[in-house]
């Protein structure tokens, strides 16, 4: 009684197919596959070296003469 046999799993699979239907299960499988693919792509993008990403240097930002530096103070 410790583990399920193959017949138990087949009966459970048959009941799941009868309850949800094959179309919903197919859509669920496609959605799950798309989520896994998106996760893998996100992990690849996160491991890209920092050199590839453009970063604004401090010299380029401070060279702009039209920028006004303002300090915000809260009213009490």
N, CA, C and O atoms as a Maestro MAE file, in Angstrom:
{
 s_m_m2io_version
 :::
 2.0.0
}

f_m_ct {
 s_m_title
 :::
 protein
 m_atom[304] {
  # First column is atom index #
  i_m_mmod_type
  r_m_x_coord
  r_m_y_coord
  r_m_z_coord
  i_m_residue_number
  s_m_chain_name
  s_m_pdb_residue_name
  s_m_pdb_atom_name
  i_m_atomic_number
  :::
  1 25 0.821 -1.195 0.000 1 A "UNK " " N  " 7
  2 3 0.000 0.000 0.000 1 A "UNK " " CA " 6
  3 2 0.865 1.258 0.000 1 A "UNK " " C  " 6
  4 15 0.335 2.368 0.050 1 A "UNK " " O  " 8
  5 25 2.172 1.102 -0.055 2 A "UNK " " N  " 7
  6 3 3.069 2.239 0.028 2 A "UNK " " CA " 6
  7 2 3.123 3.076 -1.242 2 A "UNK " " C  " 6
  8 15 3.228 4.300 -1.161 2 A "UNK " " O  " 8
  9 25 3.055 2.452 -2.406 3 A "UNK " " N  " 7
  10 3 3.158 3.219 -3.650 3 A "UNK " " CA " 6
  11 2 2.017 2.836 -4.595 3 A "UNK " " C  " 6
  12 15 1.361 1.806 -4.440 3 A "UNK " " O  " 8
  13 25 1.817 3.700 -5.565 4 A "UNK " " N  " 7
  14 3 0.763 3.454 -6.544 4 A "UNK " " CA " 6
  15 2 1.319 2.637 -7.694 4 A "UNK " " C  " 6
  16 15 2.476 2.807 -8.078 4 A "UNK " " O  " 8
  17 25 0.509 1.761 -8.240 5 A "UNK " " N  " 7
  18 3 0.914 0.982 -9.403 5 A "UNK " " CA " 6
  19 2 0.571 1.770 -10.666 5 A "UNK " " C  " 6
  20 15 -0.050 2.832 -10.607 5 A "UNK " " O  " 8
  21 25 0.978 1.240 -11.775 6 A "UNK " " N  " 7
  22 3 0.719 1.886 -13.066 6 A "UNK " " CA " 6
  23 2 -0.779 1.993 -13.315 6 A "UNK " " C  " 6
  24 15 -1.228 2.948 -13.947 6 A "UNK " " O  " 8
  25 25 -1.557 1.035 -12.832 7 A "UNK " " N  " 7
  26 3 -3.001 1.064 -13.044 7 A "UNK " " CA " 6
  27 2 -3.651 2.213 -12.283 7 A "UNK " " C  " 6
  28 15 -4.609 2.811 -12.772 7 A "UNK " " O  " 8
  29 25 -3.151 2.525 -11.111 8 A "UNK " " N  " 7
  30 3 -3.675 3.671 -10.361 8 A "UNK " " CA " 6
  31 2 -3.442 4.971 -11.125 8 A "UNK " " C  " 6
  32 15 -4.328 5.822 -11.215 8 A "UNK " " O  " 8
  33 25 -2.232 5.110 -11.674 9 A "UNK " " N  " 7
  34 3 -1.904 6.344 -12.409 9 A "UNK " " CA " 6
  35 2 -2.717 6.449 -13.699 9 A "UNK " " C  " 6
  36 15 -3.124 7.547 -14.080 9 A "UNK " " O  " 8
  37 25 -2.958 5.332 -14.371 10 A "UNK " " N  " 7
  38 3 -3.775 5.363 -15.587 10 A "UNK " " CA " 6
  39 2 -5.220 5.757 -15.273 10 A "UNK " " C  " 6
  40 15 -5.833 6.503 -16.037 10 A "UNK " " O  " 8
  41 25 -5.756 5.278 -14.186 11 A "UNK " " N  " 7
  42 3 -7.121 5.648 -13.795 11 A "UNK " " CA " 6
  43 2 -7.191 7.127 -13.452 11 A "UNK " " C  " 6
  44 15 -8.143 7.808 -13.832 11 A "UNK " " O  " 8
  45 25 -6.190 7.629 -12.736 12 A "UNK " " N  " 7
  46 3 -6.154 9.062 -12.404 12 A "UNK " " CA " 6
  47 2 -6.050 9.892 -13.679 12 A "UNK " " C  " 6
  48 15 -6.732 10.909 -13.811 12 A "UNK " " O  " 8
  49 25 -5.211 9.475 -14.611 13 A "UNK " " N  " 7
  50 3 -5.071 10.187 -15.890 13 A "UNK " " CA " 6
  51 2 -6.383 10.183 -16.667 13 A "UNK " " C  " 6
  52 15 -6.761 11.203 -17.243 13 A "UNK " " O  " 8
  53 25 -7.073 9.062 -16.691 14 A "UNK " " N  " 7
  54 3 -8.363 8.969 -17.380 14 A "UNK " " CA " 6
  55 2 -9.389 9.909 -16.746 14 A "UNK " " C  " 6
  56 15 -10.141 10.570 -17.463 14 A "UNK " " O  " 8
  57 25 -9.428 9.977 -15.440 15 A "UNK " " N  " 7
  58 3 -10.378 10.873 -14.759 15 A "UNK " " CA " 6
  59 2 -10.042 12.331 -15.052 15 A "UNK " " C  " 6
  60 15 -10.942 13.138 -15.284 15 A "UNK " " O  " 8
  61 25 -8.755 12.677 -15.043 16 A "UNK " " N  " 7
  62 3 -8.355 14.054 -15.344 16 A "UNK " " CA " 6
  63 2 -8.750 14.429 -16.764 16 A "UNK " " C  " 6
  64 15 -9.235 15.537 -16.995 16 A "UNK " " O  " 8
  65 25 -8.551 13.528 -17.714 17 A "UNK " " N  " 7
  66 3 -8.932 13.806 -19.108 17 A "UNK " " CA " 6
  67 2 -10.443 13.961 -19.227 17 A "UNK " " C  " 6
  68 15 -10.923 14.810 -19.978 17 A "UNK " " O  " 8
  69 25 -11.188 13.153 -18.497 18 A "UNK " " N  " 7
  70 3 -12.644 13.258 -18.553 18 A "UNK " " CA " 6
  71 2 -13.142 14.557 -17.925 18 A "UNK " " C  " 6
  72 15 -14.109 15.144 -18.408 18 A "UNK " " O  " 8
  73 25 -12.500 15.005 -16.867 19 A "UNK " " N  " 7
  74 3 -12.950 16.214 -16.182 19 A "UNK " " CA " 6
  75 2 -12.576 17.462 -16.976 19 A "UNK " " C  " 6
  76 15 -13.420 18.329 -17.201 19 A "UNK " " O  " 8
  77 25 -11.322 17.560 -17.399 20 A "UNK " " N  " 7
  78 3 -10.848 18.786 -18.043 20 A "UNK " " CA " 6
  79 2 -10.980 18.763 -19.562 20 A "UNK " " C  " 6
  80 15 -11.119 19.821 -20.176 20 A "UNK " " O  " 8
  81 25 -10.942 17.622 -20.162 21 A "UNK " " N  " 7
  82 3 -11.017 17.525 -21.615 21 A "UNK " " CA " 6
  83 2 -9.639 17.677 -22.235 21 A "UNK " " C  " 6
  84 15 -8.730 18.254 -21.638 21 A "UNK " " O  " 8
  85 25 -9.503 17.150 -23.441 22 A "UNK " " N  " 7
  86 3 -8.190 17.152 -24.082 22 A "UNK " " CA " 6
  87 2 -7.788 18.540 -24.556 22 A "UNK " " C  " 6
  88 15 -6.602 18.868 -24.561 22 A "UNK " " O  " 8
  89 25 -8.757 19.361 -24.956 23 A "UNK " " N  " 7
  90 3 -8.422 20.694 -25.460 23 A "UNK " " CA " 6
  91 2 -7.841 21.569 -24.356 23 A "UNK " " C  " 6
  92 15 -6.850 22.265 -24.575 23 A "UNK " " O  " 8
  93 25 -8.448 21.540 -23.175 24 A "UNK " " N  " 7
  94 3 -7.928 22.331 -22.063 24 A "UNK " " CA " 6
  95 2 -6.549 21.840 -21.640 24 A "UNK " " C  " 6
  96 15 -5.668 22.642 -21.329 24 A "UNK " " O  " 8
  97 25 -6.363 20.524 -21.628 25 A "UNK " " N  " 7
  98 3 -5.062 19.980 -21.247 25 A "UNK " " CA " 6
  99 2 -3.996 20.348 -22.269 25 A "UNK " " C  " 6
  100 15 -2.853 20.615 -21.901 25 A "UNK " " O  " 8
  101 25 -4.357 20.365 -23.548 26 A "UNK " " N  " 7
  102 3 -3.410 20.755 -24.592 26 A "UNK " " CA " 6
  103 2 -3.035 22.220 -24.446 26 A "UNK " " C  " 6
  104 15 -1.865 22.581 -24.579 26 A "UNK " " O  " 8
  105 25 -4.034 23.076 -24.170 27 A "UNK " " N  " 7
  106 3 -3.753 24.492 -23.966 27 A "UNK " " CA " 6
  107 2 -2.893 24.707 -22.724 27 A "UNK " " C  " 6
  108 15 -1.996 25.550 -22.722 27 A "UNK " " O  " 8
  109 25 -3.166 23.953 -21.682 28 A "UNK " " N  " 7
  110 3 -2.383 24.049 -20.457 28 A "UNK " " CA " 6
  111 2 -0.936 23.645 -20.710 28 A "UNK " " C  " 6
  112 15 -0.011 24.290 -20.214 28 A "UNK " " O  " 8
  113 25 -0.743 22.591 -21.472 29 A "UNK " " N  " 7
  114 3 0.615 22.154 -21.818 29 A "UNK " " CA " 6
  115 2 1.350 23.192 -22.649 29 A "UNK " " C  " 6
  116 15 2.538 23.430 -22.433 29 A "UNK " " O  " 8
  117 25 0.655 23.813 -23.598 30 A "UNK " " N  " 7
  118 3 1.275 24.864 -24.414 30 A "UNK " " CA " 6
  119 2 1.635 26.081 -23.595 30 A "UNK " " C  " 6
  120 15 2.693 26.679 -23.789 30 A "UNK " " O  " 8
  121 25 0.752 26.454 -22.674 31 A "UNK " " N  " 7
  122 3 1.034 27.597 -21.807 31 A "UNK " " CA " 6
  123 2 2.220 27.317 -20.893 31 A "UNK " " C  " 6
  124 15 3.063 28.186 -20.668 31 A "UNK " " O  " 8
  125 25 2.276 26.110 -20.375 32 A "UNK " " N  " 7
  126 3 3.379 25.735 -19.493 32 A "UNK " " CA " 6
  127 2 4.696 25.721 -20.262 32 A "UNK " " C  " 6
  128 15 5.720 26.179 -19.754 32 A "UNK " " O  " 8
  129 25 4.673 25.200 -21.478 33 A "UNK " " N  " 7
  130 3 5.877 25.193 -22.312 33 A "UNK " " CA " 6
  131 2 6.340 26.597 -22.653 33 A "UNK " " C  " 6
  132 15 7.541 26.869 -22.653 33 A "UNK " " O  " 8
  133 25 5.398 27.501 -22.947 34 A "UNK " " N  " 7
  134 3 5.750 28.892 -23.233 34 A "UNK " " CA " 6
  135 2 6.336 29.591 -22.016 34 A "UNK " " C  " 6
  136 15 7.251 30.405 -22.139 34 A "UNK " " O  " 8
  137 25 5.807 29.272 -20.844 35 A "UNK " " N  " 7
  138 3 6.336 29.877 -19.619 35 A "UNK " " CA " 6
  139 2 7.753 29.399 -19.339 35 A "UNK " " C  " 6
  140 15 8.606 30.186 -18.928 35 A "UNK " " O  " 8
  141 25 8.008 28.117 -19.559 36 A "UNK " " N  " 7
  142 3 9.353 27.583 -19.343 36 A "UNK " " CA " 6
  143 2 10.323 28.208 -20.339 36 A "UNK " " C  " 6
  144 15 11.446 28.552 -19.972 36 A "UNK " " O  " 8
  145 25 9.906 28.357 -21.589 37 A "UNK " " N  " 7
  146 3 10.771 28.960 -22.600 37 A "UNK " " CA " 6
  147 2 11.059 30.420 -22.257 37 A "UNK " " C  " 6
  148 15 12.193 30.877 -22.403 37 A "UNK " " O  " 8
  149 25 10.047 31.152 -21.805 38 A "UNK " " N  " 7
  150 3 10.254 32.538 -21.406 38 A "UNK " " CA " 6
  151 2 11.185 32.645 -20.215 38 A "UNK " " C  " 6
  152 15 12.007 33.559 -20.150 38 A "UNK " " O  " 8
  153 25 11.065 31.719 -19.271 39 A "UNK " " N  " 7
  154 3 11.949 31.718 -18.112 39 A "UNK " " CA " 6
  155 2 13.392 31.464 -18.535 39 A "UNK " " C  " 6
  156 15 14.307 32.127 -18.046 39 A "UNK " " O  " 8
  157 25 13.602 30.514 -19.434 40 A "UNK " " N  " 7
  158 3 14.958 30.214 -19.910 40 A "UNK " " CA " 6
  159 2 15.548 31.413 -20.650 40 A "UNK " " C  " 6
  160 15 16.721 31.737 -20.467 40 A "UNK " " O  " 8
  161 25 14.743 32.072 -21.480 41 A "UNK " " N  " 7
  162 3 15.222 33.264 -22.189 41 A "UNK " " CA " 6
  163 2 15.569 34.376 -21.211 41 A "UNK " " C  " 6
  164 15 16.553 35.091 -21.404 41 A "UNK " " O  " 8
  165 25 14.773 34.525 -20.173 42 A "UNK " " N  " 7
  166 3 15.049 35.527 -19.160 42 A "UNK " " CA " 6
  167 2 16.337 35.243 -18.408 42 A "UNK " " C  " 6
  168 15 17.083 36.162 -18.069 42 A "UNK " " O  " 8
  169 25 16.594 33.979 -18.149 43 A "UNK " " N  " 7
  170 3 17.834 33.605 -17.462 43 A "UNK " " CA " 6
  171 2 19.038 33.861 -18.358 43 A "UNK " " C  " 6
  172 15 20.095 34.257 -17.867 43 A "UNK " " O  " 8
  173 25 18.898 33.641 -19.668 44 A "UNK " " N  " 7
  174 3 20.001 33.919 -20.596 44 A "UNK " " CA " 6
  175 2 20.264 35.414 -20.673 44 A "UNK " " C  " 6
  176 15 21.422 35.829 -20.710 44 A "UNK " " O  " 8
  177 25 19.221 36.232 -20.699 45 A "UNK " " N  " 7
  178 3 19.383 37.682 -20.761 45 A "UNK " " CA " 6
  179 2 20.015 38.219 -19.485 45 A "UNK " " C  " 6
  180 15 20.776 39.185 -19.538 45 A "UNK " " O  " 8
  181 25 19.720 37.624 -18.362 46 A "UNK " " N  " 7
  182 3 20.265 38.071 -17.087 46 A "UNK " " CA " 6
  183 2 21.737 37.744 -16.934 46 A "UNK " " C  " 6
  184 15 22.432 38.395 -16.154 46 A "UNK " " O  " 8
  185 25 22.230 36.749 -17.661 47 A "UNK " " N  " 7
  186 3 23.627 36.367 -17.536 47 A "UNK " " CA " 6
  187 2 24.516 37.043 -18.572 47 A "UNK " " C  " 6
  188 15 25.706 36.737 -18.649 47 A "UNK " " O  " 8
  189 25 23.962 37.960 -19.377 48 A "UNK " " N  " 7
  190 3 24.753 38.675 -20.378 48 A "UNK " " CA " 6
  191 2 25.756 39.581 -19.675 48 A "UNK " " C  " 6
  192 15 25.440 40.141 -18.625 48 A "UNK " " O  " 8
  193 25 26.952 39.737 -20.224 49 A "UNK " " N  " 7
  194 3 27.948 40.603 -19.587 49 A "UNK " " CA " 6
  195 2 27.510 42.059 -19.559 49 A "UNK " " C  " 6
  196 15 26.768 42.510 -20.432 49 A "UNK " " O  " 8
  197 25 27.964 42.782 -18.566 50 A "UNK " " N  " 7
  198 3 27.570 44.174 -18.382 50 A "UNK " " CA " 6
  199 2 28.141 45.077 -19.474 50 A "UNK " " C  " 6
  200 15 27.647 46.187 -19.669 50 A "UNK " " O  " 8
  201 25 29.166 44.626 -20.185 51 A "UNK " " N  " 7
  202 3 29.791 45.435 -21.228 51 A "UNK " " CA " 6
  203 2 28.852 45.677 -22.405 51 A "UNK " " C  " 6
  204 15 28.957 46.698 -23.085 51 A "UNK " " O  " 8
  205 25 27.938 44.746 -22.647 52 A "UNK " " N  " 7
  206 3 27.023 44.874 -23.776 52 A "UNK " " CA " 6
  207 2 25.954 45.939 -23.540 52 A "UNK " " C  " 6
  208 15 25.402 46.490 -24.493 52 A "UNK " " O  " 8
  209 25 25.663 46.226 -22.277 53 A "UNK " " N  " 7
  210 3 24.605 47.182 -21.966 53 A "UNK " " CA " 6
  211 2 25.169 48.598 -21.979 53 A "UNK " " C  " 6
  212 15 26.173 48.857 -21.315 53 A "UNK " " O  " 8
  213 25 24.552 49.521 -22.716 54 A "UNK " " N  " 7
  214 3 25.049 50.900 -22.724 54 A "UNK " " CA " 6
  215 2 24.763 51.586 -21.390 54 A "UNK " " C  " 6
  216 15 23.664 51.483 -20.845 54 A "UNK " " O  " 8
  217 25 25.755 52.273 -20.887 55 A "UNK " " N  " 7
  218 3 25.601 53.003 -19.633 55 A "UNK " " CA " 6
  219 2 26.012 54.455 -19.859 55 A "UNK " " C  " 6
  220 15 27.020 54.726 -20.512 55 A "UNK " " O  " 8
  221 25 25.236 55.377 -19.322 56 A "UNK " " N  " 7
  222 3 25.558 56.794 -19.457 56 A "UNK " " CA " 6
  223 2 26.688 57.122 -18.491 56 A "UNK " " C  " 6
  224 15 26.596 56.834 -17.297 56 A "UNK " " O  " 8
  225 25 27.740 57.717 -19.005 57 A "UNK " " N  " 7
  226 3 28.856 58.061 -18.134 57 A "UNK " " CA " 6
  227 2 28.569 59.375 -17.418 57 A "UNK " " C  " 6
  228 15 27.762 60.178 -17.885 57 A "UNK " " O  " 8
  229 25 29.219 59.587 -16.305 58 A "UNK " " N  " 7
  230 3 29.005 60.798 -15.515 58 A "UNK " " CA " 6
  231 2 29.485 62.025 -16.277 58 A "UNK " " C  " 6
  232 15 28.905 63.101 -16.132 58 A "UNK " " O  " 8
  233 25 30.531 61.888 -17.085 59 A "UNK " " N  " 7
  234 3 31.048 63.023 -17.848 59 A "UNK " " CA " 6
  235 2 30.035 63.476 -18.905 59 A "UNK " " C  " 6
  236 15 29.877 64.672 -19.150 59 A "UNK " " O  " 8
  237 25 29.357 62.520 -19.522 60 A "UNK " " N  " 7
  238 3 28.375 62.867 -20.546 60 A "UNK " " CA " 6
  239 2 27.167 63.547 -19.917 60 A "UNK " " C  " 6
  240 15 26.579 64.441 -20.526 60 A "UNK " " O  " 8
  241 25 26.795 63.147 -18.731 61 A "UNK " " N  " 7
  242 3 25.642 63.738 -18.067 61 A "UNK " " CA " 6
  243 2 25.977 65.133 -17.568 61 A "UNK " " C  " 6
  244 15 25.161 66.046 -17.701 61 A "UNK " " O  " 8
  245 25 27.156 65.317 -16.999 62 A "UNK " " N  " 7
  246 3 27.520 66.626 -16.459 62 A "UNK " " CA " 6
  247 2 27.910 67.610 -17.553 62 A "UNK " " C  " 6
  248 15 27.996 68.807 -17.279 62 A "UNK " " O  " 8
  249 25 28.148 67.159 -18.774 63 A "UNK " " N  " 7
  250 3 28.532 68.051 -19.856 63 A "UNK " " CA " 6
  251 2 27.336 68.840 -20.387 63 A "UNK " " C  " 6
  252 15 27.522 69.844 -21.074 63 A "UNK " " O  " 8
  253 25 26.120 68.408 -20.084 64 A "UNK " " N  " 7
  254 3 24.922 69.097 -20.551 64 A "UNK " " CA " 6
  255 2 24.740 70.392 -19.755 64 A "UNK " " C  " 6
  256 15 24.527 70.346 -18.544 64 A "UNK " " O  " 8
  257 25 24.823 71.553 -20.429 65 A "UNK " " N  " 7
  258 3 24.744 72.857 -19.765 65 A "UNK " " CA " 6
  259 2 23.310 73.263 -19.434 65 A "UNK " " C  " 6
  260 15 23.109 74.171 -18.627 65 A "UNK " " O  " 8
  261 25 22.311 72.618 -20.031 66 A "UNK " " N  " 7
  262 3 20.925 72.986 -19.809 66 A "UNK " " CA " 6
  263 2 20.289 72.261 -18.624 66 A "UNK " " C  " 6
  264 15 19.118 72.493 -18.323 66 A "UNK " " O  " 8
  265 25 21.032 71.395 -17.953 67 A "UNK " " N  " 7
  266 3 20.501 70.642 -16.835 67 A "UNK " " CA " 6
  267 2 20.563 71.488 -15.561 67 A "UNK " " C  " 6
  268 15 21.582 72.113 -15.267 67 A "UNK " " O  " 8
  269 25 19.485 71.498 -14.829 68 A "UNK " " N  " 7
  270 3 19.423 72.254 -13.572 68 A "UNK " " CA " 6
  271 2 19.367 71.257 -12.436 68 A "UNK " " C  " 6
  272 15 18.528 70.355 -12.430 68 A "UNK " " O  " 8
  273 25 20.265 71.421 -11.469 69 A "UNK " " N  " 7
  274 3 20.296 70.542 -10.323 69 A "UNK " " CA " 6
  275 2 19.436 71.163 -9.220 69 A "UNK " " C  " 6
  276 15 19.701 72.278 -8.773 69 A "UNK " " O  " 8
  277 25 18.413 70.438 -8.788 70 A "UNK " " N  " 7
  278 3 17.452 70.978 -7.821 70 A "UNK " " CA " 6
  279 2 17.375 70.019 -6.637 70 A "UNK " " C  " 6
  280 15 17.375 68.800 -6.806 70 A "UNK " " O  " 8
  281 25 17.309 70.591 -5.440 71 A "UNK " " N  " 7
  282 3 17.128 69.785 -4.235 71 A "UNK " " CA " 6
  283 2 15.705 70.008 -3.739 71 A "UNK " " C  " 6
  284 15 15.273 71.148 -3.569 71 A "UNK " " O  " 8
  285 25 14.991 68.937 -3.512 72 A "UNK " " N  " 7
  286 3 13.594 69.018 -3.106 72 A "UNK " " CA " 6
  287 2 13.537 68.996 -1.571 72 A "UNK " " C  " 6
  288 15 14.166 68.160 -0.922 72 A "UNK " " O  " 8
  289 25 12.771 69.931 -1.017 73 A "UNK " " N  " 7
  290 3 12.584 69.978 0.429 73 A "UNK " " CA " 6
  291 2 11.107 69.821 0.736 73 A "UNK " " C  " 6
  292 15 10.264 70.392 0.044 73 A "UNK " " O  " 8
  293 25 10.789 69.057 1.759 74 A "UNK " " N  " 7
  294 3 9.399 68.836 2.140 74 A "UNK " " CA " 6
  295 2 8.923 69.985 3.010 74 A "UNK " " C  " 6
  296 15 9.688 70.523 3.809 74 A "UNK " " O  " 8
  297 25 7.642 70.365 2.853 75 A "UNK " " N  " 7
  298 3 7.045 71.403 3.701 75 A "UNK " " CA " 6
  299 2 6.653 70.768 5.028 75 A "UNK " " C  " 6
  300 15 6.146 69.646 5.066 75 A "UNK " " O  " 8
  301 25 6.893 71.495 6.113 76 A "UNK " " N  " 7
  302 3 6.528 70.973 7.436 76 A "UNK " " CA " 6
  303 2 5.245 71.572 7.927 76 A "UNK " " C  " 6
  304 15 4.791 71.245 9.023 76 A "UNK " " O  " 8
  :::
 }
 m_bond[303] {
  # First column is bond index #
  i_m_from
  i_m_to
  i_m_order
  :::
  1 1 2 1
  2 2 3 1
  3 3 4 2
  4 3 5 1
  5 5 6 1
  6 6 7 1
  7 7 8 2
  8 7 9 1
  9 9 10 1
  10 10 11 1
  11 11 12 2
  12 11 13 1
  13 13 14 1
  14 14 15 1
  15 15 16 2
  16 15 17 1
  17 17 18 1
  18 18 19 1
  19 19 20 2
  20 19 21 1
  21 21 22 1
  22 22 23 1
  23 23 24 2
  24 23 25 1
  25 25 26 1
  26 26 27 1
  27 27 28 2
  28 27 29 1
  29 29 30 1
  30 30 31 1
  31 31 32 2
  32 31 33 1
  33 33 34 1
  34 34 35 1
  35 35 36 2
  36 35 37 1
  37 37 38 1
  38 38 39 1
  39 39 40 2
  40 39 41 1
  41 41 42 1
  42 42 43 1
  43 43 44 2
  44 43 45 1
  45 45 46 1
  46 46 47 1
  47 47 48 2
  48 47 49 1
  49 49 50 1
  50 50 51 1
  51 51 52 2
  52 51 53 1
  53 53 54 1
  54 54 55 1
  55 55 56 2
  56 55 57 1
  57 57 58 1
  58 58 59 1
  59 59 60 2
  60 59 61 1
  61 61 62 1
  62 62 63 1
  63 63 64 2
  64 63 65 1
  65 65 66 1
  66 66 67 1
  67 67 68 2
  68 67 69 1
  69 69 70 1
  70 70 71 1
  71 71 72 2
  72 71 73 1
  73 73 74 1
  74 74 75 1
  75 75 76 2
  76 75 77 1
  77 77 78 1
  78 78 79 1
  79 79 80 2
  80 79 81 1
  81 81 82 1
  82 82 83 1
  83 83 84 2
  84 83 85 1
  85 85 86 1
  86 86 87 1
  87 87 88 2
  88 87 89 1
  89 89 90 1
  90 90 91 1
  91 91 92 2
  92 91 93 1
  93 93 94 1
  94 94 95 1
  95 95 96 2
  96 95 97 1
  97 97 98 1
  98 98 99 1
  99 99 100 2
  100 99 101 1
  101 101 102 1
  102 102 103 1
  103 103 104 2
  104 103 105 1
  105 105 106 1
  106 106 107 1
  107 107 108 2
  108 107 109 1
  109 109 110 1
  110 110 111 1
  111 111 112 2
  112 111 113 1
  113 113 114 1
  114 114 115 1
  115 115 116 2
  116 115 117 1
  117 117 118 1
  118 118 119 1
  119 119 120 2
  120 119 121 1
  121 121 122 1
  122 122 123 1
  123 123 124 2
  124 123 125 1
  125 125 126 1
  126 126 127 1
  127 127 128 2
  128 127 129 1
  129 129 130 1
  130 130 131 1
  131 131 132 2
  132 131 133 1
  133 133 134 1
  134 134 135 1
  135 135 136 2
  136 135 137 1
  137 137 138 1
  138 138 139 1
  139 139 140 2
  140 139 141 1
  141 141 142 1
  142 142 143 1
  143 143 144 2
  144 143 145 1
  145 145 146 1
  146 146 147 1
  147 147 148 2
  148 147 149 1
  149 149 150 1
  150 150 151 1
  151 151 152 2
  152 151 153 1
  153 153 154 1
  154 154 155 1
  155 155 156 2
  156 155 157 1
  157 157 158 1
  158 158 159 1
  159 159 160 2
  160 159 161 1
  161 161 162 1
  162 162 163 1
  163 163 164 2
  164 163 165 1
  165 165 166 1
  166 166 167 1
  167 167 168 2
  168 167 169 1
  169 169 170 1
  170 170 171 1
  171 171 172 2
  172 171 173 1
  173 173 174 1
  174 174 175 1
  175 175 176 2
  176 175 177 1
  177 177 178 1
  178 178 179 1
  179 179 180 2
  180 179 181 1
  181 181 182 1
  182 182 183 1
  183 183 184 2
  184 183 185 1
  185 185 186 1
  186 186 187 1
  187 187 188 2
  188 187 189 1
  189 189 190 1
  190 190 191 1
  191 191 192 2
  192 191 193 1
  193 193 194 1
  194 194 195 1
  195 195 196 2
  196 195 197 1
  197 197 198 1
  198 198 199 1
  199 199 200 2
  200 199 201 1
  201 201 202 1
  202 202 203 1
  203 203 204 2
  204 203 205 1
  205 205 206 1
  206 206 207 1
  207 207 208 2
  208 207 209 1
  209 209 210 1
  210 210 211 1
  211 211 212 2
  212 211 213 1
  213 213 214 1
  214 214 215 1
  215 215 216 2
  216 215 217 1
  217 217 218 1
  218 218 219 1
  219 219 220 2
  220 219 221 1
  221 221 222 1
  222 222 223 1
  223 223 224 2
  224 223 225 1
  225 225 226 1
  226 226 227 1
  227 227 228 2
  228 227 229 1
  229 229 230 1
  230 230 231 1
  231 231 232 2
  232 231 233 1
  233 233 234 1
  234 234 235 1
  235 235 236 2
  236 235 237 1
  237 237 238 1
  238 238 239 1
  239 239 240 2
  240 239 241 1
  241 241 242 1
  242 242 243 1
  243 243 244 2
  244 243 245 1
  245 245 246 1
  246 246 247 1
  247 247 248 2
  248 247 249 1
  249 249 250 1
  250 250 251 1
  251 251 252 2
  252 251 253 1
  253 253 254 1
  254 254 255 1
  255 255 256 2
  256 255 257 1
  257 257 258 1
  258 258 259 1
  259 259 260 2
  260 259 261 1
  261 261 262 1
  262 262 263 1
  263 263 264 2
  264 263 265 1
  265 265 266 1
  266 266 267 1
  267 267 268 2
  268 267 269 1
  269 269 270 1
  270 270 271 1
  271 271 272 2
  272 271 273 1
  273 273 274 1
  274 274 275 1
  275 275 276 2
  276 275 277 1
  277 277 278 1
  278 278 279 1
  279 279 280 2
  280 279 281 1
  281 281 282 1
  282 282 283 1
  283 283 284 2
  284 283 285 1
  285 285 286 1
  286 286 287 1
  287 287 288 2
  288 287 289 1
  289 289 290 1
  290 290 291 1
  291 291 292 2
  292 291 293 1
  293 293 294 1
  294 294 295 1
  295 295 296 2
  296 295 297 1
  297 297 298 1
  298 298 299 1
  299 299 300 2
  300 299 301 1
  301 301 302 1
  302 302 303 1
  303 303 304 2
  :::
 }
}
